Amino acid sequence: MEFTLNELSPQHFAFEYKKDGEKLAEIEWVQKENVMVMNHTYVSDVLRGQGVAKKLLDQAASYARENGYKMEAVCSYVVAAFDKSNEYDDIKA
């Protein structure tokens, strides 16, 4: 599964997964200086239960690390993932 980085508007980005032109999953954020404010995660019913949200978060986390960014958890999925695991401690804002 490959995710595409899209600029939705200035300072508003998402990693998305599309199949046959339909968006099936995404994780969105607003870029505020060096902080990615993670505000939305979506996974279509057809992909639920396959760990897609975690894959999206991991892709965003890799992007943050590569660019020297921190991540602020706002969306409920990211908040829960940050609370459950210490694997993101290095990039928490």
PyMOL Python script that loads the backbone (N, CA, C, O; Angstrom):
from pymol import cmd

cmd.read_pdbstr("""\
ATOM      1  N   MET A   1       0.849  -1.179   0.000  1.00  0.00           N
ATOM      2  CA  MET A   1       0.000   0.000   0.000  1.00  0.00           C
ATOM      3  C   MET A   1       0.889   1.234   0.000  1.00  0.00           C
ATOM      4  O   MET A   1       1.768   1.388   0.849  1.00  0.00           O
ATOM      5  N   GLU A   2       0.649   2.091  -0.949  1.00  0.00           N
ATOM      6  CA  GLU A   2       1.475   3.296  -1.085  1.00  0.00           C
ATOM      7  C   GLU A   2       0.633   4.535  -0.816  1.00  0.00           C
ATOM      8  O   GLU A   2      -0.486   4.671  -1.311  1.00  0.00           O
ATOM      9  N   PHE A   3       1.200   5.435  -0.018  1.00  0.00           N
ATOM     10  CA  PHE A   3       0.513   6.672   0.332  1.00  0.00           C
ATOM     11  C   PHE A   3       1.127   7.830  -0.444  1.00  0.00           C
ATOM     12  O   PHE A   3       2.335   7.864  -0.681  1.00  0.00           O
ATOM     13  N   THR A   4       0.287   8.771  -0.833  1.00  0.00           N
ATOM     14  CA  THR A   4       0.716   9.943  -1.579  1.00  0.00           C
ATOM     15  C   THR A   4       0.614  11.168  -0.689  1.00  0.00           C
ATOM     16  O   THR A   4      -0.400  11.374  -0.023  1.00  0.00           O
ATOM     17  N   LEU A   5       1.664  11.983  -0.675  1.00  0.00           N
ATOM     18  CA  LEU A   5       1.639  13.245   0.059  1.00  0.00           C
ATOM     19  C   LEU A   5       0.970  14.300  -0.815  1.00  0.00           C
ATOM     20  O   LEU A   5       1.402  14.547  -1.941  1.00  0.00           O
ATOM     21  N   ASN A   6      -0.084  14.920  -0.294  1.00  0.00           N
ATOM     22  CA  ASN A   6      -0.800  15.957  -1.031  1.00  0.00           C
ATOM     23  C   ASN A   6      -0.870  17.237  -0.219  1.00  0.00           C
ATOM     24  O   ASN A   6      -1.083  17.216   0.993  1.00  0.00           O
ATOM     25  N   GLU A   7      -0.684  18.352  -0.914  1.00  0.00           N
ATOM     26  CA  GLU A   7      -0.896  19.660  -0.291  1.00  0.00           C
ATOM     27  C   GLU A   7      -2.334  20.047  -0.575  1.00  0.00           C
ATOM     28  O   GLU A   7      -2.690  20.328  -1.719  1.00  0.00           O
ATOM     29  N   LEU A   8      -3.159  20.063   0.455  1.00  0.00           N
ATOM     30  CA  LEU A   8      -4.579  20.356   0.300  1.00  0.00           C
ATOM     31  C   LEU A   8      -4.833  21.853   0.184  1.00  0.00           C
ATOM     32  O   LEU A   8      -5.747  22.288  -0.517  1.00  0.00           O
ATOM     33  N   SER A   9      -4.019  22.628   0.873  1.00  0.00           N
ATOM     34  CA  SER A   9      -4.027  24.082   0.796  1.00  0.00           C
ATOM     35  C   SER A   9      -2.722  24.521   1.463  1.00  0.00           C
ATOM     36  O   SER A   9      -2.038  23.691   2.061  1.00  0.00           O
ATOM     37  N   PRO A  10      -2.361  25.802   1.374  1.00  0.00           N
ATOM     38  CA  PRO A  10      -1.124  26.203   2.043  1.00  0.00           C
ATOM     39  C   PRO A  10      -1.146  25.805   3.522  1.00  0.00           C
ATOM     40  O   PRO A  10      -2.090  26.123   4.246  1.00  0.00           O
ATOM     41  N   GLN A  11      -0.115  25.119   3.950  1.00  0.00           N
ATOM     42  CA  GLN A  11       0.058  24.665   5.335  1.00  0.00           C
ATOM     43  C   GLN A  11      -0.892  23.529   5.743  1.00  0.00           C
ATOM     44  O   GLN A  11      -0.949  23.186   6.924  1.00  0.00           O
ATOM     45  N   HIS A  12      -1.636  22.940   4.806  1.00  0.00           N
ATOM     46  CA  HIS A  12      -2.567  21.845   5.102  1.00  0.00           C
ATOM     47  C   HIS A  12      -2.218  20.665   4.187  1.00  0.00           C
ATOM     48  O   HIS A  12      -2.320  20.758   2.964  1.00  0.00           O
ATOM     49  N   PHE A  13      -1.804  19.558   4.808  1.00  0.00           N
ATOM     50  CA  PHE A  13      -1.285  18.428   4.050  1.00  0.00           C
ATOM     51  C   PHE A  13      -1.955  17.126   4.460  1.00  0.00           C
ATOM     52  O   PHE A  13      -2.614  17.049   5.497  1.00  0.00           O
ATOM     53  N   ALA A  14      -1.774  16.104   3.629  1.00  0.00           N
ATOM     54  CA  ALA A  14      -2.298  14.781   3.955  1.00  0.00           C
ATOM     55  C   ALA A  14      -1.503  13.711   3.228  1.00  0.00           C
ATOM     56  O   ALA A  14      -1.029  13.917   2.111  1.00  0.00           O
ATOM     57  N   PHE A  15      -1.368  12.571   3.880  1.00  0.00           N
ATOM     58  CA  PHE A  15      -0.971  11.360   3.186  1.00  0.00           C
ATOM     59  C   PHE A  15      -2.269  10.645   2.865  1.00  0.00           C
ATOM     60  O   PHE A  15      -3.113  10.448   3.739  1.00  0.00           O
ATOM     61  N   GLU A  16      -2.423  10.256   1.601  1.00  0.00           N
ATOM     62  CA  GLU A  16      -3.671   9.648   1.152  1.00  0.00           C
ATOM     63  C   GLU A  16      -3.414   8.325   0.447  1.00  0.00           C
ATOM     64  O   GLU A  16      -2.361   8.108  -0.153  1.00  0.00           O
ATOM     65  N   TYR A  17      -4.399   7.458   0.536  1.00  0.00           N
ATOM     66  CA  TYR A  17      -4.401   6.222  -0.242  1.00  0.00           C
ATOM     67  C   TYR A  17      -5.647   6.234  -1.105  1.00  0.00           C
ATOM     68  O   TYR A  17      -6.769   6.300  -0.601  1.00  0.00           O
ATOM     69  N   LYS A  18      -5.436   6.169  -2.417  1.00  0.00           N
ATOM     70  CA  LYS A  18      -6.554   6.145  -3.352  1.00  0.00           C
ATOM     71  C   LYS A  18      -6.464   4.887  -4.204  1.00  0.00           C
ATOM     72  O   LYS A  18      -5.379   4.412  -4.541  1.00  0.00           O
ATOM     73  N   LYS A  19      -7.628   4.368  -4.537  1.00  0.00           N
ATOM     74  CA  LYS A  19      -7.707   3.224  -5.443  1.00  0.00           C
ATOM     75  C   LYS A  19      -8.828   3.504  -6.427  1.00  0.00           C
ATOM     76  O   LYS A  19      -9.957   3.800  -6.038  1.00  0.00           O
ATOM     77  N   ASP A  20      -8.499   3.405  -7.706  1.00  0.00           N
ATOM     78  CA  ASP A  20      -9.470   3.688  -8.771  1.00  0.00           C
ATOM     79  C   ASP A  20     -10.098   5.066  -8.600  1.00  0.00           C
ATOM     80  O   ASP A  20     -11.292   5.251  -8.834  1.00  0.00           O
ATOM     81  N   GLY A  21      -9.274   6.032  -8.188  1.00  0.00           N
ATOM     82  CA  GLY A  21      -9.717   7.409  -8.048  1.00  0.00           C
ATOM     83  C   GLY A  21     -10.499   7.716  -6.786  1.00  0.00           C
ATOM     84  O   GLY A  21     -10.882   8.864  -6.559  1.00  0.00           O
ATOM     85  N   GLU A  22     -10.742   6.702  -5.957  1.00  0.00           N
ATOM     86  CA  GLU A  22     -11.502   6.908  -4.716  1.00  0.00           C
ATOM     87  C   GLU A  22     -10.552   6.948  -3.527  1.00  0.00           C
ATOM     88  O   GLU A  22      -9.702   6.072  -3.367  1.00  0.00           O
ATOM     89  N   LYS A  23     -10.707   7.977  -2.693  1.00  0.00           N
ATOM     90  CA  LYS A  23      -9.892   8.093  -1.484  1.00  0.00           C
ATOM     91  C   LYS A  23     -10.408   7.098  -0.454  1.00  0.00           C
ATOM     92  O   LYS A  23     -11.562   7.170  -0.032  1.00  0.00           O
ATOM     93  N   LEU A  24      -9.540   6.164  -0.049  1.00  0.00           N
ATOM     94  CA  LEU A  24      -9.927   5.128   0.900  1.00  0.00           C
ATOM     95  C   LEU A  24      -9.332   5.336   2.284  1.00  0.00           C
ATOM     96  O   LEU A  24      -9.803   4.753   3.261  1.00  0.00           O
ATOM     97  N   ALA A  25      -8.287   6.176   2.371  1.00  0.00           N
ATOM     98  CA  ALA A  25      -7.666   6.436   3.670  1.00  0.00           C
ATOM     99  C   ALA A  25      -6.839   7.704   3.587  1.00  0.00           C
ATOM    100  O   ALA A  25      -6.294   8.050   2.539  1.00  0.00           O
ATOM    101  N   GLU A  26      -6.756   8.404   4.745  1.00  0.00           N
ATOM    102  CA  GLU A  26      -5.924   9.607   4.798  1.00  0.00           C
ATOM    103  C   GLU A  26      -5.616   9.968   6.242  1.00  0.00           C
ATOM    104  O   GLU A  26      -6.344   9.623   7.173  1.00  0.00           O
ATOM    105  N   ILE A  27      -4.501  10.679   6.384  1.00  0.00           N
ATOM    106  CA  ILE A  27      -4.172  11.317   7.657  1.00  0.00           C
ATOM    107  C   ILE A  27      -3.792  12.750   7.301  1.00  0.00           C
ATOM    108  O   ILE A  27      -2.942  12.977   6.439  1.00  0.00           O
ATOM    109  N   GLU A  28      -4.420  13.708   7.962  1.00  0.00           N
ATOM    110  CA  GLU A  28      -4.240  15.133   7.639  1.00  0.00           C
ATOM    111  C   GLU A  28      -3.576  15.879   8.778  1.00  0.00           C
ATOM    112  O   GLU A  28      -3.665  15.500   9.945  1.00  0.00           O
ATOM    113  N   TRP A  29      -2.904  16.956   8.395  1.00  0.00           N
ATOM    114  CA  TRP A  29      -2.332  17.852   9.394  1.00  0.00           C
ATOM    115  C   TRP A  29      -2.206  19.263   8.861  1.00  0.00           C
ATOM    116  O   TRP A  29      -2.189  19.503   7.654  1.00  0.00           O
ATOM    117  N   VAL A  30      -2.117  20.192   9.807  1.00  0.00           N
ATOM    118  CA  VAL A  30      -1.819  21.586   9.509  1.00  0.00           C
ATOM    119  C   VAL A  30      -0.392  21.824   9.985  1.00  0.00           C
ATOM    120  O   VAL A  30      -0.043  21.500  11.120  1.00  0.00           O
ATOM    121  N   GLN A  31       0.422  22.389   9.114  1.00  0.00           N
ATOM    122  CA  GLN A  31       1.818  22.653   9.430  1.00  0.00           C
ATOM    123  C   GLN A  31       1.931  24.023  10.083  1.00  0.00           C
ATOM    124  O   GLN A  31       1.594  25.036   9.470  1.00  0.00           O
ATOM    125  N   LYS A  32       2.398  24.058  11.313  1.00  0.00           N
ATOM    126  CA  LYS A  32       2.624  25.320  12.033  1.00  0.00           C
ATOM    127  C   LYS A  32       4.095  25.359  12.412  1.00  0.00           C
ATOM    128  O   LYS A  32       4.515  24.769  13.408  1.00  0.00           O
ATOM    129  N   GLU A  33       4.863  26.064  11.600  1.00  0.00           N
ATOM    130  CA  GLU A  33       6.320  26.116  11.733  1.00  0.00           C
ATOM    131  C   GLU A  33       6.853  24.688  11.716  1.00  0.00           C
ATOM    132  O   GLU A  33       6.684  23.997  10.712  1.00  0.00           O
ATOM    133  N   ASN A  34       7.490  24.217  12.787  1.00  0.00           N
ATOM    134  CA  ASN A  34       8.062  22.867  12.744  1.00  0.00           C
ATOM    135  C   ASN A  34       7.165  21.835  13.435  1.00  0.00           C
ATOM    136  O   ASN A  34       7.642  20.772  13.833  1.00  0.00           O
ATOM    137  N   VAL A  35       5.874  22.138  13.579  1.00  0.00           N
ATOM    138  CA  VAL A  35       4.934  21.225  14.232  1.00  0.00           C
ATOM    139  C   VAL A  35       3.831  20.821  13.250  1.00  0.00           C
ATOM    140  O   VAL A  35       3.183  21.665  12.631  1.00  0.00           O
ATOM    141  N   MET A  36       3.641  19.514  13.129  1.00  0.00           N
ATOM    142  CA  MET A  36       2.541  18.954  12.347  1.00  0.00           C
ATOM    143  C   MET A  36       1.371  18.750  13.317  1.00  0.00           C
ATOM    144  O   MET A  36       1.437  17.886  14.191  1.00  0.00           O
ATOM    145  N   VAL A  37       0.312  19.533  13.169  1.00  0.00           N
ATOM    146  CA  VAL A  37      -0.859  19.412  14.035  1.00  0.00           C
ATOM    147  C   VAL A  37      -1.786  18.375  13.386  1.00  0.00           C
ATOM    148  O   VAL A  37      -2.513  18.672  12.438  1.00  0.00           O
ATOM    149  N   MET A  38      -1.737  17.164  13.920  1.00  0.00           N
ATOM    150  CA  MET A  38      -2.444  16.019  13.343  1.00  0.00           C
ATOM    151  C   MET A  38      -3.920  16.111  13.708  1.00  0.00           C
ATOM    152  O   MET A  38      -4.298  15.870  14.854  1.00  0.00           O
ATOM    153  N   ASN A  39      -4.764  16.464  12.719  1.00  0.00           N
ATOM    154  CA  ASN A  39      -6.147  16.788  13.051  1.00  0.00           C
ATOM    155  C   ASN A  39      -7.205  15.854  12.469  1.00  0.00           C
ATOM    156  O   ASN A  39      -8.389  16.025  12.758  1.00  0.00           O
ATOM    157  N   HIS A  40      -6.813  14.868  11.655  1.00  0.00           N
ATOM    158  CA  HIS A  40      -7.841  14.012  11.062  1.00  0.00           C
ATOM    159  C   HIS A  40      -7.224  12.726  10.527  1.00  0.00           C
ATOM    160  O   HIS A  40      -6.195  12.750   9.852  1.00  0.00           O
ATOM    161  N   THR A  41      -7.864  11.610  10.836  1.00  0.00           N
ATOM    162  CA  THR A  41      -7.510  10.317  10.256  1.00  0.00           C
ATOM    163  C   THR A  41      -8.792   9.658   9.780  1.00  0.00           C
ATOM    164  O   THR A  41      -9.793   9.622  10.495  1.00  0.00           O
ATOM    165  N   TYR A  42      -8.744   9.137   8.561  1.00  0.00           N
ATOM    166  CA  TYR A  42      -9.919   8.480   7.977  1.00  0.00           C
ATOM    167  C   TYR A  42      -9.486   7.184   7.309  1.00  0.00           C
ATOM    168  O   TYR A  42      -8.490   7.153   6.586  1.00  0.00           O
ATOM    169  N   VAL A  43     -10.238   6.116   7.553  1.00  0.00           N
ATOM    170  CA  VAL A  43     -10.042   4.849   6.859  1.00  0.00           C
ATOM    171  C   VAL A  43     -11.420   4.344   6.445  1.00  0.00           C
ATOM    172  O   VAL A  43     -12.323   4.237   7.274  1.00  0.00           O
ATOM    173  N   SER A  44     -11.576   4.039   5.169  1.00  0.00           N
ATOM    174  CA  SER A  44     -12.832   3.525   4.636  1.00  0.00           C
ATOM    175  C   SER A  44     -13.193   2.193   5.288  1.00  0.00           C
ATOM    176  O   SER A  44     -12.322   1.445   5.731  1.00  0.00           O
ATOM    177  N   ASP A  45     -14.482   1.916   5.336  1.00  0.00           N
ATOM    178  CA  ASP A  45     -14.959   0.647   5.896  1.00  0.00           C
ATOM    179  C   ASP A  45     -14.315  -0.559   5.213  1.00  0.00           C
ATOM    180  O   ASP A  45     -14.076  -1.580   5.859  1.00  0.00           O
ATOM    181  N   VAL A  46     -14.034  -0.453   3.926  1.00  0.00           N
ATOM    182  CA  VAL A  46     -13.463  -1.599   3.203  1.00  0.00           C
ATOM    183  C   VAL A  46     -12.046  -1.931   3.651  1.00  0.00           C
ATOM    184  O   VAL A  46     -11.560  -3.032   3.393  1.00  0.00           O
ATOM    185  N   LEU A  47     -11.377  -0.992   4.319  1.00  0.00           N
ATOM    186  CA  LEU A  47     -10.003  -1.216   4.784  1.00  0.00           C
ATOM    187  C   LEU A  47      -9.894  -1.356   6.303  1.00  0.00           C
ATOM    188  O   LEU A  47      -8.810  -1.627   6.817  1.00  0.00           O
ATOM    189  N   ARG A  48     -10.991  -1.177   7.019  1.00  0.00           N
ATOM    190  CA  ARG A  48     -10.934  -1.225   8.487  1.00  0.00           C
ATOM    191  C   ARG A  48     -10.440  -2.580   8.967  1.00  0.00           C
ATOM    192  O   ARG A  48     -10.710  -3.611   8.351  1.00  0.00           O
ATOM    193  N   GLY A  49      -9.712  -2.562  10.080  1.00  0.00           N
ATOM    194  CA  GLY A  49      -9.222  -3.790  10.681  1.00  0.00           C
ATOM    195  C   GLY A  49      -7.949  -4.324  10.054  1.00  0.00           C
ATOM    196  O   GLY A  49      -7.502  -5.420  10.394  1.00  0.00           O
ATOM    197  N   GLN A  50      -7.357  -3.563   9.139  1.00  0.00           N
ATOM    198  CA  GLN A  50      -6.146  -4.002   8.449  1.00  0.00           C
ATOM    199  C   GLN A  50      -4.908  -3.204   8.868  1.00  0.00           C
ATOM    200  O   GLN A  50      -3.846  -3.343   8.261  1.00  0.00           O
ATOM    201  N   GLY A  51      -5.040  -2.371   9.900  1.00  0.00           N
ATOM    202  CA  GLY A  51      -3.908  -1.594  10.379  1.00  0.00           C
ATOM    203  C   GLY A  51      -3.540  -0.412   9.513  1.00  0.00           C
ATOM    204  O   GLY A  51      -2.418   0.089   9.588  1.00  0.00           O
ATOM    205  N   VAL A  52      -4.466   0.037   8.697  1.00  0.00           N
ATOM    206  CA  VAL A  52      -4.177   1.127   7.754  1.00  0.00           C
ATOM    207  C   VAL A  52      -3.938   2.449   8.486  1.00  0.00           C
ATOM    208  O   VAL A  52      -3.042   3.204   8.108  1.00  0.00           O
ATOM    209  N   ALA A  53      -4.715   2.737   9.515  1.00  0.00           N
ATOM    210  CA  ALA A  53      -4.517   3.985  10.257  1.00  0.00           C
ATOM    211  C   ALA A  53      -3.119   4.025  10.862  1.00  0.00           C
ATOM    212  O   ALA A  53      -2.467   5.069  10.841  1.00  0.00           O
ATOM    213  N   LYS A  54      -2.654   2.910  11.395  1.00  0.00           N
ATOM    214  CA  LYS A  54      -1.296   2.834  11.963  1.00  0.00           C
ATOM    215  C   LYS A  54      -0.250   3.055  10.872  1.00  0.00           C
ATOM    216  O   LYS A  54       0.743   3.749  11.092  1.00  0.00           O
ATOM    217  N   LYS A  55      -0.471   2.469   9.708  1.00  0.00           N
ATOM    218  CA  LYS A  55       0.462   2.664   8.589  1.00  0.00           C
ATOM    219  C   LYS A  55       0.516   4.132   8.183  1.00  0.00           C
ATOM    220  O   LYS A  55       1.588   4.664   7.897  1.00  0.00           O
ATOM    221  N   LEU A  56      -0.643   4.783   8.158  1.00  0.00           N
ATOM    222  CA  LEU A  56      -0.682   6.213   7.844  1.00  0.00           C
ATOM    223  C   LEU A  56       0.079   7.024   8.885  1.00  0.00           C
ATOM    224  O   LEU A  56       0.872   7.903   8.545  1.00  0.00           O
ATOM    225  N   LEU A  57      -0.167   6.721  10.150  1.00  0.00           N
ATOM    226  CA  LEU A  57       0.523   7.439  11.225  1.00  0.00           C
ATOM    227  C   LEU A  57       2.028   7.201  11.144  1.00  0.00           C
ATOM    228  O   LEU A  57       2.815   8.129  11.332  1.00  0.00           O
ATOM    229  N   ASP A  58       2.426   5.976  10.870  1.00  0.00           N
ATOM    230  CA  ASP A  58       3.853   5.677  10.742  1.00  0.00           C
ATOM    231  C   ASP A  58       4.487   6.433   9.575  1.00  0.00           C
ATOM    232  O   ASP A  58       5.622   6.899   9.672  1.00  0.00           O
ATOM    233  N   GLN A  59       3.744   6.552   8.474  1.00  0.00           N
ATOM    234  CA  GLN A  59       4.245   7.320   7.318  1.00  0.00           C
ATOM    235  C   GLN A  59       4.422   8.788   7.711  1.00  0.00           C
ATOM    236  O   GLN A  59       5.442   9.398   7.391  1.00  0.00           O
ATOM    237  N   ALA A  60       3.436   9.352   8.401  1.00  0.00           N
ATOM    238  CA  ALA A  60       3.525  10.748   8.841  1.00  0.00           C
ATOM    239  C   ALA A  60       4.661  10.923   9.845  1.00  0.00           C
ATOM    240  O   ALA A  60       5.362  11.934   9.816  1.00  0.00           O
ATOM    241  N   ALA A  61       4.847   9.951  10.725  1.00  0.00           N
ATOM    242  CA  ALA A  61       5.926  10.025  11.712  1.00  0.00           C
ATOM    243  C   ALA A  61       7.288   9.990  11.020  1.00  0.00           C
ATOM    244  O   ALA A  61       8.196  10.730  11.400  1.00  0.00           O
ATOM    245  N   SER A  62       7.432   9.143  10.017  1.00  0.00           N
ATOM    246  CA  SER A  62       8.689   9.093   9.253  1.00  0.00           C
ATOM    247  C   SER A  62       8.946  10.423   8.566  1.00  0.00           C
ATOM    248  O   SER A  62      10.077  10.910   8.541  1.00  0.00           O
ATOM    249  N   TYR A  63       7.898  11.006   8.011  1.00  0.00           N
ATOM    250  CA  TYR A  63       8.002  12.315   7.366  1.00  0.00           C
ATOM    251  C   TYR A  63       8.449  13.369   8.379  1.00  0.00           C
ATOM    252  O   TYR A  63       9.308  14.198   8.081  1.00  0.00           O
ATOM    253  N   ALA A  64       7.865  13.332   9.568  1.00  0.00           N
ATOM    254  CA  ALA A  64       8.243  14.285  10.622  1.00  0.00           C
ATOM    255  C   ALA A  64       9.718  14.117  10.984  1.00  0.00           C
ATOM    256  O   ALA A  64      10.450  15.101  11.088  1.00  0.00           O
ATOM    257  N   ARG A  65      10.143  12.897  11.170  1.00  0.00           N
ATOM    258  CA  ARG A  65      11.548  12.637  11.535  1.00  0.00           C
ATOM    259  C   ARG A  65      12.508  13.100  10.436  1.00  0.00           C
ATOM    260  O   ARG A  65      13.535  13.715  10.722  1.00  0.00           O
ATOM    261  N   GLU A  66      12.172  12.803   9.192  1.00  0.00           N
ATOM    262  CA  GLU A  66      13.025  13.188   8.064  1.00  0.00           C
ATOM    263  C   GLU A  66      13.183  14.698   7.950  1.00  0.00           C
ATOM    264  O   GLU A  66      14.214  15.190   7.493  1.00  0.00           O
ATOM    265  N   ASN A  67      12.151  15.432   8.369  1.00  0.00           N
ATOM    266  CA  ASN A  67      12.148  16.885   8.207  1.00  0.00           C
ATOM    267  C   ASN A  67      12.408  17.649   9.496  1.00  0.00           C
ATOM    268  O   ASN A  67      12.357  18.879   9.506  1.00  0.00           O
ATOM    269  N   GLY A  68      12.684  16.940  10.580  1.00  0.00           N
ATOM    270  CA  GLY A  68      12.963  17.594  11.851  1.00  0.00           C
ATOM    271  C   GLY A  68      11.741  18.225  12.484  1.00  0.00           C
ATOM    272  O   GLY A  68      11.860  19.209  13.214  1.00  0.00           O
ATOM    273  N   TYR A  69      10.554  17.668  12.212  1.00  0.00           N
ATOM    274  CA  TYR A  69       9.311  18.198  12.753  1.00  0.00           C
ATOM    275  C   TYR A  69       8.891  17.438  14.007  1.00  0.00           C
ATOM    276  O   TYR A  69       9.361  16.332  14.273  1.00  0.00           O
ATOM    277  N   LYS A  70       7.999  18.057  14.765  1.00  0.00           N
ATOM    278  CA  LYS A  70       7.310  17.414  15.876  1.00  0.00           C
ATOM    279  C   LYS A  70       5.855  17.228  15.455  1.00  0.00           C
ATOM    280  O   LYS A  70       5.391  17.837  14.491  1.00  0.00           O
ATOM    281  N   MET A  71       5.146  16.379  16.192  1.00  0.00           N
ATOM    282  CA  MET A  71       3.737  16.139  15.903  1.00  0.00           C
ATOM    283  C   MET A  71       2.892  16.442  17.141  1.00  0.00           C
ATOM    284  O   MET A  71       3.202  15.996  18.245  1.00  0.00           O
ATOM    285  N   GLU A  72       1.826  17.202  16.935  1.00  0.00           N
ATOM    286  CA  GLU A  72       0.866  17.473  18.001  1.00  0.00           C
ATOM    287  C   GLU A  72      -0.389  16.659  17.710  1.00  0.00           C
ATOM    288  O   GLU A  72      -0.999  16.805  16.651  1.00  0.00           O
ATOM    289  N   ALA A  73      -0.770  15.807  18.646  1.00  0.00           N
ATOM    290  CA  ALA A  73      -1.939  14.947  18.466  1.00  0.00           C
ATOM    291  C   ALA A  73      -3.209  15.716  18.788  1.00  0.00           C
ATOM    292  O   ALA A  73      -3.380  16.199  19.908  1.00  0.00           O
ATOM    293  N   VAL A  74      -4.102  15.831  17.810  1.00  0.00           N
ATOM    294  CA  VAL A  74      -5.401  16.452  18.005  1.00  0.00           C
ATOM    295  C   VAL A  74      -6.500  15.433  17.685  1.00  0.00           C
ATOM    296  O   VAL A  74      -7.457  15.293  18.447  1.00  0.00           O
ATOM    297  N   CYS A  75      -6.368  14.737  16.580  1.00  0.00           N
ATOM    298  CA  CYS A  75      -7.387  13.750  16.214  1.00  0.00           C
ATOM    299  C   CYS A  75      -7.357  12.586  17.193  1.00  0.00           C
ATOM    300  O   CYS A  75      -6.299  12.226  17.709  1.00  0.00           O
ATOM    301  N   SER A  76      -8.509  12.006  17.444  1.00  0.00           N
ATOM    302  CA  SER A  76      -8.637  10.981  18.484  1.00  0.00           C
ATOM    303  C   SER A  76      -7.760   9.761  18.223  1.00  0.00           C
ATOM    304  O   SER A  76      -7.241   9.164  19.166  1.00  0.00           O
ATOM    305  N   TYR A  77      -7.587   9.384  16.958  1.00  0.00           N
ATOM    306  CA  TYR A  77      -6.747   8.219  16.666  1.00  0.00           C
ATOM    307  C   TYR A  77      -5.297   8.488  17.059  1.00  0.00           C
ATOM    308  O   TYR A  77      -4.665   7.648  17.701  1.00  0.00           O
ATOM    309  N   VAL A  78      -4.769   9.639  16.685  1.00  0.00           N
ATOM    310  CA  VAL A  78      -3.378   9.968  16.986  1.00  0.00           C
ATOM    311  C   VAL A  78      -3.182  10.136  18.489  1.00  0.00           C
ATOM    312  O   VAL A  78      -2.165   9.698  19.028  1.00  0.00           O
ATOM    313  N   VAL A  79      -4.128  10.756  19.168  1.00  0.00           N
ATOM    314  CA  VAL A  79      -4.062  10.894  20.624  1.00  0.00           C
ATOM    315  C   VAL A  79      -3.957   9.506  21.260  1.00  0.00           C
ATOM    316  O   VAL A  79      -3.107   9.280  22.121  1.00  0.00           O
ATOM    317  N   ALA A  80      -4.814   8.582  20.841  1.00  0.00           N
ATOM    318  CA  ALA A  80      -4.812   7.226  21.403  1.00  0.00           C
ATOM    319  C   ALA A  80      -3.514   6.499  21.084  1.00  0.00           C
ATOM    320  O   ALA A  80      -2.960   5.816  21.945  1.00  0.00           O
ATOM    321  N   ALA A  81      -3.023   6.639  19.858  1.00  0.00           N
ATOM    322  CA  ALA A  81      -1.777   5.973  19.465  1.00  0.00           C
ATOM    323  C   ALA A  81      -0.599   6.509  20.271  1.00  0.00           C
ATOM    324  O   ALA A  81       0.265   5.738  20.691  1.00  0.00           O
ATOM    325  N   PHE A  82      -0.555   7.816  20.490  1.00  0.00           N
ATOM    326  CA  PHE A  82       0.518   8.413  21.282  1.00  0.00           C
ATOM    327  C   PHE A  82       0.447   7.935  22.734  1.00  0.00           C
ATOM    328  O   PHE A  82       1.478   7.716  23.369  1.00  0.00           O
ATOM    329  N   ASP A  83      -0.776   7.774  23.256  1.00  0.00           N
ATOM    330  CA  ASP A  83      -0.946   7.328  24.638  1.00  0.00           C
ATOM    331  C   ASP A  83      -0.563   5.853  24.823  1.00  0.00           C
ATOM    332  O   ASP A  83      -0.035   5.473  25.868  1.00  0.00           O
ATOM    333  N   LYS A  84      -0.829   5.032  23.813  1.00  0.00           N
ATOM    334  CA  LYS A  84      -0.606   3.586  23.911  1.00  0.00           C
ATOM    335  C   LYS A  84       0.847   3.169  23.724  1.00  0.00           C
ATOM    336  O   LYS A  84       1.267   2.132  24.237  1.00  0.00           O
ATOM    337  N   SER A  85       1.605   3.962  23.002  1.00  0.00           N
ATOM    338  CA  SER A  85       2.948   3.537  22.613  1.00  0.00           C
ATOM    339  C   SER A  85       3.975   4.642  22.837  1.00  0.00           C
ATOM    340  O   SER A  85       3.664   5.828  22.730  1.00  0.00           O
ATOM    341  N   ASN A  86       5.188   4.240  23.146  1.00  0.00           N
ATOM    342  CA  ASN A  86       6.261   5.221  23.284  1.00  0.00           C
ATOM    343  C   ASN A  86       7.096   5.346  22.012  1.00  0.00           C
ATOM    344  O   ASN A  86       8.106   6.048  22.006  1.00  0.00           O
ATOM    345  N   GLU A  87       6.687   4.674  20.938  1.00  0.00           N
ATOM    346  CA  GLU A  87       7.466   4.730  19.697  1.00  0.00           C
ATOM    347  C   GLU A  87       7.450   6.093  19.030  1.00  0.00           C
ATOM    348  O   GLU A  87       8.244   6.357  18.127  1.00  0.00           O
ATOM    349  N   TYR A  88       6.537   6.971  19.476  1.00  0.00           N
ATOM    350  CA  TYR A  88       6.455   8.312  18.892  1.00  0.00           C
ATOM    351  C   TYR A  88       6.972   9.384  19.832  1.00  0.00           C
ATOM    352  O   TYR A  88       6.867  10.572  19.525  1.00  0.00           O
ATOM    353  N   ASP A  89       7.522   8.996  20.963  1.00  0.00           N
ATOM    354  CA  ASP A  89       7.960   9.967  21.972  1.00  0.00           C
ATOM    355  C   ASP A  89       8.950  10.997  21.418  1.00  0.00           C
ATOM    356  O   ASP A  89       8.941  12.156  21.833  1.00  0.00           O
ATOM    357  N   ASP A  90       9.792  10.574  20.492  1.00  0.00           N
ATOM    358  CA  ASP A  90      10.813  11.469  19.948  1.00  0.00           C
ATOM    359  C   ASP A  90      10.244  12.593  19.100  1.00  0.00           C
ATOM    360  O   ASP A  90      10.926  13.586  18.849  1.00  0.00           O
ATOM    361  N   ILE A  91       8.996  12.446  18.655  1.00  0.00           N
ATOM    362  CA  ILE A  91       8.424  13.483  17.787  1.00  0.00           C
ATOM    363  C   ILE A  91       7.198  14.164  18.390  1.00  0.00           C
ATOM    364  O   ILE A  91       6.567  14.991  17.732  1.00  0.00           O
ATOM    365  N   LYS A  92       6.859  13.833  19.614  1.00  0.00           N
ATOM    366  CA  LYS A  92       5.722  14.492  20.251  1.00  0.00           C
ATOM    367  C   LYS A  92       6.046  15.959  20.521  1.00  0.00           C
ATOM    368  O   LYS A  92       7.121  16.296  21.016  1.00  0.00           O
ATOM    369  N   ALA A  93       5.090  16.819  20.183  1.00  0.00           N
ATOM    370  CA  ALA A  93       5.282  18.256  20.422  1.00  0.00           C
ATOM    371  C   ALA A  93       4.984  18.585  21.868  1.00  0.00           C
ATOM    372  O   ALA A  93       5.087  19.743  22.271  1.00  0.00           O
TER     373      ALA A  93
END
""", "prot")
cmd.dss("prot")
cmd.show_as("cartoon", "prot")
cmd.util.cbc("prot")
cmd.orient("prot")
